[in-house]
Amino acid sequence: MKDMLNHTIEDAWDDQVAMMQDIVRIPSITGSEERVQQYMASAMAAQHLDVDAWCPTFDELSGHPAFSDDGLPLGDRPVVVGRWPGNGEGKSIILNGHMDVVPVGDLSIWSYPPWDAVIAEGRLHGRGSCDMKSNVVAALFAIRALMKVGFKPGGDILLQSVIGEETGGVGTLATIQRGYRADAVIIMEPTELTLSPVCSGALSFRLTVPGLAAHGGLREEGVSAVTCFIPLYNALKQLEKDRDQSFQHPLYLDDRLAAPLSIGVVKSGDWVSTVPEELIAEGRYGVFPGETIDTARKQFEEVILHAAKDHPWLSENPPTVTWFEGQFEPGETSGEAPIVDTLSLIHHQVIGRTPKVAGVPWGSDLRFFTNYAQIAGILYGAGNVRLAHTVKESIPLDEVKLLTKVLANTIMEWCK
């Protein structure tokens, strides 16, 4: 049946690529996922899955300890789950992926328009092509192929197309709150087909630095918030370095920072000839696997407080730290979990080599499954995350095809 399964995937490849292009062409920046989710619900129904589509509410989610309020309304943003029921004699699995994408930025610097889904040089280009629409389509076509060859699952197969991952994970949290459970989950993040049973966390922060306004011609009578920010920035750079040197984990062995600290937005001043009285810096602060959010926050806040005490202005006018929107805990599954063994075996059978197993330094929805639903999970998908969130976002088509085959064969082995 495995040969027949792989041939079926090959036969449907043109249809799969066409669907990948379809959903990349639907803009779905976080908060505007309705149209792409309607498309996914229809596509799941066309494959005879039992479709559950609903719009979660603030009241349903806000009481959960992992809820992150991204400030976006939930009313017209459906979560979609397609279920292929098993006969109850085998293990169940969740295939999870998000349909929301980040903004495209300056359109003029894209090599290919972000919503045109251009195929060039063996790659699909566009926003969401890599992170992670193509991989969700791969899961749907893996299920389609299994149905075509007459596979009868022993356990339920659940395909989850979720919203809001980029800003806190409200979509996956909604599936947990709705009661969806399985024996394992594969989240199709772009890992270049590396098995990643562990991910770091990431906390969005806002650092507000006070200054004292003055006329630019009399700048010595004011206190520039920009100048005040410099020692705080240097202290945060040192914090990142010190934390990284103290961290050890068997799945974080390369040169990448395991929990990076990155400032993505800096705003200060509103007039060219005025000394700025405030600076606001926003960024993401990594959390190590095994570290609690409270511990990480405390260390960050103490570094800011200490740096401010040594500054003549900030010691009397301290900066403030606010934690907002995405507050991603780390997530981790034991390397001895059965799903790790099964996926590793199938990867080797399909691709012909033992997979790399490594942790990733970014946050993901894995935490909801491992920390709150006690479901063993892995990040595994086609594409290079280095291209995600960039104007060069794209995904190699041959890698998506391999992913489809690995997912289909894994489901057949796991859910038999």
URTARA-V71546 format. One record per run of one state. SS is the DSSP state (H for helix, E for strand, C for the rest). FROM is the first residue (numbers start at 1). TO is the last residue. If there is no record, write none. Layout:
BEGIN
SS;FROM;TO / SS;FROM;TO
END
This chain:
BEGIN
C;1;1 / H;2;11 / C;12;12 / H;13;24 / C;25;28 / E;29;29 / C;30;33 / H;34;46 / C;47;49 / E;50;54 / C;55;57 / H;58;61 / C;62;78 / E;79;84 / C;85;92 / E;93;98 / C;99;100 / E;101;101 / C;102;106 / H;107;109 / C;110;118 / E;119;120 / C;121;122 / E;123;125 / C;126;128 / H;129;148 / C;149;156 / E;157;162 / C;163;164 / H;165;167 / C;168;169 / H;170;177 / C;178;183 / E;184;187 / C;188;190 / E;191;191 / C;192;194 / E;195;196 / C;197;197 / E;198;199 / C;200;200 / E;201;210 / C;211;211 / E;212;212 / C;213;213 / E;214;215 / H;216;221 / C;222;222 / E;223;223 / C;224;224 / H;225;246 / C;247;260 / E;261;268 / C;269;273 / E;274;275 / C;276;277 / E;278;287 / C;288;292 / H;293;309 / C;310;319 / E;320;328 / C;329;330 / E;331;332 / C;333;337 / H;338;351 / C;352;356 / E;357;357 / C;358;359 / E;360;360 / C;361;365 / H;366;372 / C;373;375 / E;376;379 / C;380;383 / E;384;384 / H;385;387 / C;388;393 / E;394;396 / H;397;414 / C;415;416
END
